[in-house]
Amino acid sequence: MKAQDIRELSVKERAEKIDDLRQEFFNLKFQLATGKIENPSRLKFIRRDIARIKTVLRETVDGDSKSVGSVKESAESTAKA
């Protein structure tokens, strides 16, 4: 899943997607332990998708306030020097 596709989802849809991916990840880990997994590389992609969704969620929560604050702080430190 691409980051742009994730950004187009609502917060609720992102949370549901994370839950679905976590469930799938759990099932694949279980299959790996029992030796019945068909595509072990799928684990890597699911883990990355979960991280990607969490990153986009964090951007929406903290993105605007942190970016504005850091720009102001860097401008003030430059002005003092």
C-alpha positions in Angstrom: 0.0 0.0 0.0 1.4 3.4 -0.9 1.5 6.4 1.4 -0.7 8.4 -0.9 -3.4 5.8 -0.8 -3.2 5.7 3.0 -3.5 9.5 3.2 -6.7 9.3 1.3 -8.3 7.0 3.9 -10.1 8.4 7.0 -8.6 7.9 10.4 -11.2 5.2 11.2 -10.4 3.4 8.0 -6.6 3.5 8.8 -7.3 2.1 12.3 -9.3 -0.7 10.7 -6.6 -1.4 8.2 -4.0 -1.7 11.0 -6.2 -4.1 12.8 -6.7 -6.2 9.7 -2.9 -6.2 8.9 -2.1 -7.1 12.5 -4.5 -10.1 12.4 -3.0 -11.2 9.1 0.6 -10.8 10.5 -0.4 -12.9 13.5 -1.8 -15.6 11.3 1.3 -15.7 9.1 3.6 -15.9 12.1 1.5 -18.8 13.4 1.8 -20.5 10.0 5.6 -19.9 10.0 5.9 -21.6 13.4 4.0 -24.6 12.2 5.9 -24.7 8.9 2.9 -24.3 6.7 3.5 -20.8 5.3 3.3 -20.4 1.6 4.8 -16.9 1.2 7.2 -16.0 4.0 8.2 -12.7 2.4 4.6 -11.5 3.0 5.5 -11.0 6.6 8.0 -8.3 5.6 5.5 -6.4 3.5 2.8 -6.5 6.2 5.2 -5.2 8.8 6.2 -2.3 6.5 2.5 -1.5 5.7 1.7 -1.3 9.4 4.6 1.0 10.0 3.7 3.1 6.9 0.1 3.6 8.2 1.3 4.5 11.7 3.7 7.0 10.2 0.9 8.7 8.2 -1.3 8.7 11.4 1.5 10.4 13.3 1.9 13.0 10.5 -1.7 13.9 10.7 -1.7 14.2 14.5 1.6 16.0 15.0 2.5 17.3 11.5 1.2 20.8 11.4 2.0 21.8 15.0 5.6 20.5 15.0 6.6 21.8 11.6 5.4 25.3 12.3 7.1 25.3 15.7 10.4 24.0 14.4 10.4 26.7 11.7 9.8 29.4 14.2 12.5 28.1 16.6 15.1 27.9 13.8 14.2 31.4 12.7 14.6 32.8 16.2 17.9 31.1 16.8 19.2 32.4 13.4 18.1 35.9 14.4 19.9 35.8 17.7 23.2 34.8 16.1 
